[in-house]
């Protein structure tokens, strides 16, 4: 989340140039959005496992 919020202020992202043929900000934002999915799945599984023993 912090990576996306700070994206406009990071000089290596908010500059002219291309990464993989796309603007740097687009690649940076897409990468972090894709990284949220496995992180959320992992945290959901850990919380479900911790909650299963509370019965």
C-alpha positions as CSV (number, residue, x, y, z in Angstrom):
1,X,0.0,0.0,0.0
2,X,2.8,2.4,0.9
3,X,4.5,1.7,-2.4
4,X,1.4,2.9,-4.3
5,X,0.9,5.9,-2.1
6,X,4.5,7.0,-2.5
7,X,4.7,6.3,-6.2
8,X,4.4,9.9,-7.4
9,X,7.2,11.0,-4.9
10,X,9.7,8.3,-5.8
11,X,12.2,9.9,-8.2
12,X,13.2,6.6,-9.9
13,X,9.5,5.9,-10.7
14,X,8.3,9.4,-11.5
15,X,10.7,10.1,-14.3
16,X,10.7,9.8,-18.0
17,X,11.7,6.4,-19.3
18,X,10.3,3.0,-20.0
19,X,10.5,-0.3,-18.2
20,X,9.5,-3.3,-20.4
21,X,8.4,-0.8,-23.0
22,X,5.8,0.8,-20.7
23,X,5.9,4.0,-18.6
24,X,7.7,3.4,-15.2
25,X,4.7,4.4,-13.1
26,X,2.4,1.9,-14.9
27,X,4.8,-0.9,-14.4
28,X,5.4,0.0,-10.7
29,X,1.7,0.3,-10.0
30,X,0.8,-2.9,-11.8
31,X,3.5,-4.8,-10.1
32,X,2.4,-3.8,-6.6
33,X,-1.3,-4.4,-7.4
34,X,-0.4,-7.9,-8.5
35,X,1.7,-8.4,-5.3
36,X,-1.3,-7.5,-3.1
37,X,-3.3,-10.6,-4.2
38,X,-0.9,-13.3,-2.9
39,X,-0.3,-11.2,0.3
40,X,-4.0,-11.0,0.9
41,X,-4.5,-14.7,0.3
42,X,-1.7,-15.5,2.6
43,X,-3.0,-13.3,5.4
44,X,-6.5,-14.6,5.0
45,X,-5.3,-18.2,5.3
46,X,-3.2,-17.4,8.4
47,X,-6.2,-15.7,10.0
48,X,-8.5,-18.5,9.2
49,X,-6.0,-21.0,10.6
50,X,-5.6,-19.0,13.8
51,X,-9.4,-18.6,14.1
52,X,-10.1,-22.3,13.7
53,X,-8.6,-23.1,17.1
54,X,-10.8,-20.6,18.9
55,X,-13.9,-22.9,19.0
